[in-house]
């Protein structure tokens, strides 16, 4: 899993509430068993015409936001069915974080396990970020995971929540198994101390 420590980048705005995982990655792409090329299918039904040509009006196709690594989404992002392909598609496109006022629990957990940081902000901050993008599309914000803070262009810092286990995994670039393997020596010592004679 990709390590996440700090990120400074522009925002890509998608001010739509209740975006479900079937819009993030339509069901017809779920046959894929690896992440390769998944970013090409991100928001496929909103992003492409029937002939496969890009819809110029859709934000992912707007060169003004090219290279932005944070998706600024509407409320209740990632609702709907559980599919790990959703964070695969978002990270495959180049996003490292998504900012919203709330996330569906399953999507949030899948994201944290795949190196995508879901950042929850309050309604006032959420609105101010959309205003910032509209007024200054090239403005950058910074995310510092260790301090769990966003830093805005004016220097203002906003804290965001994350559980300690997910934070540790992201900071070290390991998944749950990788985290456990980091205690391999301690596990071996425990097994030695508690081994049953004759077994």
C-alpha positions as CSV (number, residue, x, y, z in Angstrom):
1,X,0.0,0.0,0.0
2,X,1.3,3.5,-0.8
3,X,2.6,5.4,2.2
4,X,0.7,8.6,3.1
5,X,2.5,11.3,5.2
6,X,1.9,14.7,3.7
7,X,0.3,15.9,0.5
8,X,0.2,19.4,-1.0
9,X,-1.9,19.7,-4.1
10,X,-4.8,21.4,-5.8
11,X,-8.5,20.3,-5.4
12,X,-10.8,18.9,-8.0
13,X,-14.4,19.9,-7.2
14,X,-17.3,17.5,-7.6
15,X,-20.2,19.1,-5.7
16,X,-22.6,16.3,-5.9
17,X,-24.2,14.7,-2.8
18,X,-24.8,11.0,-2.3
19,X,-22.4,9.7,-4.9
20,X,-22.6,5.9,-4.7
21,X,-20.0,3.4,-5.6
22,X,-21.9,2.4,-8.8
23,X,-21.2,5.9,-10.1
24,X,-17.6,5.8,-8.9
25,X,-17.0,2.5,-10.7
26,X,-19.9,1.0,-12.6
27,X,-20.7,-2.7,-12.0
28,X,-19.6,-3.8,-15.4
29,X,-16.0,-3.1,-14.5
30,X,-16.1,-5.2,-11.3
31,X,-14.8,-8.4,-13.1
32,X,-11.3,-7.0,-12.9
33,X,-9.2,-8.7,-10.2
34,X,-6.4,-6.1,-10.0
35,X,-6.0,-2.4,-9.9
36,X,-4.3,-1.9,-13.3
37,X,-6.1,0.5,-15.5
38,X,-9.0,0.9,-13.0
39,X,-8.5,4.7,-13.1
40,X,-9.6,4.8,-16.7
41,X,-13.0,3.7,-15.7
42,X,-13.5,6.1,-12.8
43,X,-16.9,7.8,-13.1
44,X,-17.2,6.2,-16.5
45,X,-20.9,6.9,-17.0
46,X,-20.5,10.6,-16.2
47,X,-17.1,10.9,-17.9
48,X,-17.6,9.4,-21.3
49,X,-20.2,9.6,-24.1
50,X,-21.8,6.4,-25.5
51,X,-19.1,6.3,-28.2
52,X,-16.3,6.4,-25.6
53,X,-15.4,10.0,-26.2
54,X,-14.8,12.2,-23.2
55,X,-17.6,14.5,-22.0
56,X,-15.9,17.9,-22.0
57,X,-18.1,19.3,-19.4
58,X,-17.2,16.7,-16.8
59,X,-14.7,17.8,-14.2
60,X,-12.3,14.9,-14.7
61,X,-11.9,15.9,-18.3
62,X,-11.3,19.6,-17.5
63,X,-7.6,20.4,-18.1
64,X,-8.0,23.2,-15.5
65,X,-7.9,20.6,-12.8
66,X,-5.4,18.2,-14.3
67,X,-2.9,16.9,-11.7
68,X,-5.1,17.6,-8.7
69,X,-4.7,14.8,-6.2
70,X,-7.6,15.6,-3.8
71,X,-11.2,15.1,-4.8
72,X,-13.5,17.6,-3.1
73,X,-16.8,15.7,-3.1
74,X,-20.3,16.4,-1.8
75,X,-21.9,15.0,1.3
76,X,-22.3,11.2,1.9
77,X,-19.6,10.2,-0.6
78,X,-19.2,6.5,-1.4
79,X,-22.7,5.3,-0.4
80,X,-24.3,2.2,-1.9
81,X,-22.9,-1.3,-2.4
82,X,-19.5,-2.4,-1.0
83,X,-16.9,-2.6,-3.7
84,X,-13.1,-2.3,-3.2
85,X,-12.9,-1.3,-6.8
86,X,-14.1,2.2,-5.9
87,X,-10.9,3.3,-4.1
88,X,-8.9,1.4,-6.7
89,X,-10.4,3.6,-9.4
90,X,-9.9,6.8,-7.4
91,X,-6.2,6.0,-6.6
92,X,-5.7,4.7,-10.1
93,X,-6.7,8.1,-11.5
94,X,-4.3,9.8,-9.1
95,X,-6.3,10.8,-6.1
96,X,-4.6,10.4,-2.7
97,X,-7.4,11.9,-0.6
98,X,-11.2,12.7,-0.8
99,X,-12.7,15.5,1.3
100,X,-16.4,15.4,2.3
101,X,-18.6,16.1,5.2
102,X,-19.3,12.4,5.5
103,X,-18.5,9.0,4.0
104,X,-20.3,5.7,3.9
105,X,-18.6,3.4,6.4
106,X,-17.8,0.6,4.0
107,X,-16.3,2.9,1.5
108,X,-14.3,4.7,4.1
109,X,-12.9,1.4,5.4
110,X,-12.1,0.2,1.9
111,X,-10.3,3.5,1.2
112,X,-8.2,3.4,4.3
113,X,-7.1,-0.2,3.4
114,X,-6.0,1.0,-0.1
115,X,-4.0,4.1,0.6
116,X,-6.8,6.6,0.0
117,X,-7.4,9.1,2.8
118,X,-11.0,10.1,3.5
119,X,-11.0,13.5,5.2
120,X,-14.1,14.6,7.0
121,X,-14.6,18.3,7.5
122,X,-17.4,20.4,8.9
123,X,-20.1,22.0,6.7
124,X,-18.5,25.5,7.0
125,X,-15.1,24.3,6.0
126,X,-16.6,22.2,3.2
127,X,-18.3,25.3,1.7
128,X,-15.2,27.4,2.1
129,X,-13.1,24.8,0.1
130,X,-15.6,24.9,-2.8
131,X,-15.5,28.7,-2.7
132,X,-11.7,28.5,-2.7
133,X,-11.6,26.3,-5.8
134,X,-14.0,28.6,-7.6
135,X,-12.1,31.7,-6.8
136,X,-8.6,30.3,-7.2
137,X,-8.5,27.0,-9.1
138,X,-4.7,26.8,-8.8
139,X,-4.7,27.2,-5.0
140,X,-3.1,24.3,-3.1
141,X,-3.9,22.9,0.3
142,X,-1.8,20.6,2.4
143,X,-2.7,17.5,4.3
144,X,-0.5,16.3,7.2
145,X,-1.6,12.9,8.4
146,X,0.6,12.9,11.5
147,X,-1.0,16.0,12.9
148,X,-4.4,15.1,11.2
149,X,-4.7,18.6,9.8
150,X,-5.5,20.5,6.6
151,X,-3.6,23.7,6.0
152,X,-5.4,26.2,3.8
153,X,-3.6,28.8,1.6
154,X,-4.2,31.5,4.3
155,X,-2.4,29.3,6.9
156,X,-5.6,28.3,8.7
157,X,-5.4,24.7,10.0
158,X,-8.4,22.4,10.3
159,X,-8.2,19.1,12.2
160,X,-9.8,15.9,10.9
161,X,-10.5,12.5,12.5
162,X,-9.0,9.2,11.8
163,X,-8.6,6.0,13.9
164,X,-5.2,5.3,15.3
165,X,-4.8,1.9,13.6
166,X,-5.6,3.2,10.1
167,X,-3.4,6.2,10.7
168,X,-0.5,4.0,11.7
169,X,-1.0,1.8,8.6
170,X,-1.1,4.8,6.2
171,X,1.9,6.5,7.7
172,X,3.9,3.3,7.3
173,X,2.5,2.3,4.0
174,X,1.3,-1.1,5.2
175,X,-2.0,-3.0,5.1
176,X,-3.4,-5.0,8.1
177,X,-1.2,-8.0,7.3
178,X,1.9,-5.8,6.8
179,X,1.2,-4.2,10.2
180,X,1.0,-7.6,11.9
181,X,4.2,-8.8,10.2
182,X,5.9,-5.7,11.7
183,X,5.6,-7.5,15.0
184,X,7.1,-10.8,13.6
185,X,9.9,-10.9,16.2
186,X,7.5,-10.2,19.1
187,X,5.2,-12.9,17.8
188,X,8.0,-15.4,17.5
189,X,9.2,-14.5,21.1
190,X,5.7,-15.0,22.4
191,X,5.3,-18.4,20.7
192,X,8.7,-19.5,22.1
193,X,7.7,-18.5,25.7
194,X,4.3,-20.1,25.4
195,X,5.2,-23.3,23.5
196,X,4.0,-26.6,25.0
197,X,6.8,-29.1,25.7
198,X,6.6,-32.1,23.3
199,X,4.8,-30.2,20.6
